[in-house]
Amino acid sequence: MSRPTGILPVELSQIRQAGSLLARSGKLPDFRSRCSLLIYKPRYDDYNIIGMSKLKDEFTRFEHAGWERVADKYHSVWSSLTRQFIPDLVSAAEVSSGMSVLDVACGPGYVSAAAKQLGAVSTGVDFSEKMIGIAKQTFPGISFLQGDAQNLAFEKDSFDRVLINFGLLHISRPEKACAEACRVLKSGGRLGFTVWAGPEKNPGAKIVSDAIEAHADLDVGLPEGPPHYLYGER
């Protein structure tokens, strides 16, 4: 996998407008796929937190039920794909020993574990009880909590880094999750996350998209969520 290059600071207003943050891409050998890795250095006067979801919206309920159902399979099969981008994520975020790191949408806890290996104090949060159970069993030396990415149960200025590995597309209001991440970050902290690039840059996604278009129907009545390739435009 080619290593991403370049970090650019952006403002949270760009996140709210679904504008381009910074572009960082990495290739996945097995799928010849591409993702984007984004690092954000927040300005604390740029956001406002309003309310919480508590699984109230249909998309969040759909996602929650799905992850509760497939948590074990993700851990044993699909995670071998998403784990390949973790070294670049923690490297780009410049995670180092002694830092406090929050892993949002942590799943089985792989990002938390990678940060801990670098000497950081990791905390993982995920809305799936089964995912948290797997994380606790797999990495018993790390704190994992069930919680809502759109309403984090932490005080302001709690963490040096907040990392999200392919989690934003599973959150009904990703801009709110980003704002919450910025709220709990200390001054000078960093938010880093990975997202999938679209079919025009991602051969693996194009294969799937073309197959569905040719042999299936996209109108299957699923709850509407954020754009699948949100923040992966560049």
Secondary structure as GFF3:
##gff-version 3
##sequence-region A 1 234
A	DSSP	alpha_helix	12	16	.	.	.	ID=ss1
A	DSSP	beta_strand	25	28	.	.	.	ID=ss2
A	DSSP	beta_strand	33	40	.	.	.	ID=ss3
A	DSSP	alpha_helix	58	73	.	.	.	ID=ss4
A	DSSP	pi_helix	74	78	.	.	.	ID=ss5
A	DSSP	alpha_helix	79	82	.	.	.	ID=ss6
A	DSSP	three_ten_helix	83	85	.	.	.	ID=ss7
A	DSSP	alpha_helix	86	92	.	.	.	ID=ss8
A	DSSP	beta_strand	100	104	.	.	.	ID=ss9
A	DSSP	alpha_helix	110	117	.	.	.	ID=ss10
A	DSSP	beta_strand	121	126	.	.	.	ID=ss11
A	DSSP	alpha_helix	129	138	.	.	.	ID=ss12
A	DSSP	beta_strand	143	146	.	.	.	ID=ss13
A	DSSP	beta_strand	159	165	.	.	.	ID=ss14
A	DSSP	three_ten_helix	168	170	.	.	.	ID=ss15
A	DSSP	alpha_helix	174	184	.	.	.	ID=ss16
A	DSSP	beta_strand	185	196	.	.	.	ID=ss17
A	DSSP	alpha_helix	203	215	.	.	.	ID=ss18
###
